[in-house]
Amino acid sequence: MRLDTLLARSGLGSRRDVARLIRSGAVTLDGRTLLDAATAVSAEEAGRLLLDGEAPVLVRHHHLLLNKPAGVLTALHDAREAAVGDWLTPVLRQRGVAPVGRLDRDTTGLLLLTSDGQLAHRLMSPRWGIEKEYRVRHGGAPLTAAEVARFAAGMQLADGPVRPCRLEILAPDSAIIVVSEGRNRLVRRLFDAIGRPVLALERLRIGPLHLGSDDRCGELRRLDAAETAALYEAVELKEPGLFD
């Protein structure tokens, strides 16, 4: 692969940006400075590249986790309100990074973003039944064991039956719910159906990917190798290699 293509694909800048880096002498291979953007780099050589003396993160796709704050739209751009896309660099936008599914404007927590469209499709597809886990704070009376059983049996909403959900009561006004489909405002509508309006909603997990204790509200980070591998495994996809 061309050196500039490799670096740009990995999100280290636009083709123009990385060409400038290369011409500046910032990129070396085995102690040799690479000054030609068109230099062919093999998969084996890519692991020995240095950028300003440090090994760059070279990836085929970009996978990121945003701990979304309340009041932020799940969109790449909005002229009037804060949007998830505001957290992305221009290069990540150019690489096609986009949210996987949606969180309501006032829902907080784990939002996955990726440049791999096939991975995103499978994670959202009802066929794969990927679980989403939420912490709910609700109004109204405390939940009952009968309502836990009702959720587990599968409820009926205006747009059709809902797959069985797991509901765990945490306190008189809070619970954990696990759903396996991504219908619009599903958790809020389920709680409305039993007379418990949702006051606060936070997503904690998508499939094997958990919101960590170190993931501060408003923070965006790259997934590590183990998290990325687990997502591909969950939807039975082979993780693309750097040169695929």
Helices and strands as residue ranges (DSSP letters): H 3-9, H 15-23, E 27-29, E 32-33, H 43-46, E 49-51, E 63-68, G 84-87, H 90-94, E 98-99, E 108-114, H 117-124, G 126-128, E 132-138, H 145-153, E 156-157, E 160-161, E 166-171, E 174-179, H 186-193, E 198-206, E 209-210, E 220-222, H 225-234
